Structures are given as C-alpha cells and as structure tokens.
Amino acid sequence: MNCFIMGLMSYWPWLAFAFSLFWGTRSSYLFTKHQEGWDKFFWVGYQFFLNFFCSFAGWACLHILVIRGKAPFAQLSLPDLILFLLSLLGITGTMPQLIVKLPEAAANALQTAKEQRNEKTTTEK
C-alpha cells in the first residue's frame, strides 16, 4: 500500500492536471448550453477556469495531506480535517458550487434572521 501511494505521489501533478482538465471541459460544456455568441464565449472561459482551478486546488490539498500524514508521529488535527474536506470538494468537482452558492446562502440566512428579529420586535409591542 505504501508503495502504491508513493508511486501515485510521484505522478500526482499529471493525474491532477488530467482530472482538472476533465472537470473544466465538462463544466464549460454542461453549464453553457443555453448561452449564445460572446456571452457563451465568456461563460465557457469562466466555467472552465473556475472548475479547473478548484479541482487542481483539491488535488494540491490532498497532496499536502498525504505528505503531512507520512511524517513520523503525525497526529491528525483540525487543519488536516479542513485539508481533507477541501480535497474532497475539489476532486469531486463540487468546490465551485460551494464558492458560488456560499455568499447567496449567507445573504439568505442574514435576511431570514433580520425578518425573524423584526417579527419578534413587532409581536412584543
């Protein structure tokens, strides 16, 4: 098993590049079907680079996590859990969705909290 991981680690940049290229190409096709003209050109570029770099970042996080895990007396900690989650999100191609949807979700949560606070103050009067 250790030999397999070491062999995989020696080729990880090529593997990361190939999978990132796949996610970038797939997303630029999948998410731009209804666009036309220059709008499609810019959306293809945006989708490709966002998904390519998020996938590559996930592979880089996995690489760092494996290096940290090989260290003698390595103990897993919160940064290792964060690296694992980032690598999982990046490799599976869901990190771009998280990046795009997180601000929207935060705004919705703040709006809901504000509405609940307003309802509470109006019922107390």
N, C-alpha and C positions, 0 to 999 in steps of 0.2 A: 504494500500500500504506500509506504513511504517513497519507494522508487517511482511509483506512478505519479505521485504528487510532485516529486522533484522533476520528472520528465515533463509534466504538464506546466510547471512553473517556468521551465526553460522556453516553452513555446507560447506562453500566455499572451505576449503582445500580438502575435498573429491570430490567435484564437479570439482575443478581444476585438481586434480590428475586423475580423470576418463577421462576428456576431453583431457588432455595432453597425457595420455596413448593411447587414441584413435588416436590422431594426430601422435604420434610416431610410433605406429604399422602400421597405414595406410601408412605413408610415407616410412617406411622400406620395405613394400611390393611393393608400387607403383613405387618407383624410383630405384629399384634394379632388375627389371625383366630380364634385358639383361646381368647381371653380372654372373660370374661362379666362383666356387672354393673359394680360400681365398679372392679374390677381392670382391666377393659378401659378405663374412662374414664381412669384414671391412666396406663396404658401408652400410650394414644393421645397424651396430652399429652406424656409423656416422649419418645416416639419422634419426635413432630412437632418439638418444640423442639430436641432433640439434633441431628437431621438438618438442620433449617432453619439453625441457627446454625453448624454445621460447614460447610455449603455456603456460607453467606454469608462465613465466615472465609476459605474458599478463594478466593472472588471478590475479597475485600479483599487477600489476598496477591498475587493476580495483578495487581491494580491497582497495588499498591506496586512490584511487579517491573517493570511497564511504565514507570512513572514513573522508576524508577532506570535503566532501560535507555535512556531518552530523553536522559539527562543527557550533556553533552559529555564526551568522554574517559572514558566509562563502561567499567569493566572488571568482568567477571563474577568473583565471588568465592564463598566458601563460604556466606555469608548469602543470596546470590542463588539458589544451588542449593537451600538449605533453603526459601526462599520458593517456588521452583518446585515442589518436592515437596509442600509444604503446599497450594499452589493446585491441583495435580493431584489430590491426595487429597480435597480439599474439593469441587471442582467435580464430580468423578465420583461422589461420594456414598460413598466408602469410608473417610473420616476417622472417622465414628462407630464403625465396626467396629474400627479401629485403637485408638481410645480405650478401647473396652470390652474388647478382647481383649489389649491390651498388658500390663496387670497380671497377668492369668492366665498369659500366656506367660512373663513374668518369674518368677512363682512356680514354674511348672513347670521352668524352667531351673535355678533355685536348688535345687529338690528333687532334680533329676537330678544336679546337681553334688555335693550332700550325700550322695546314695546312692553315687555313684562314689567319693567320698572315704572313706566307711565301708567299702566293699568293698576298697579299696586298703589300708586300715589293718588289716583282718581277714586279708587274704592275706599281709601282711608279718609277722604274729605267728606 
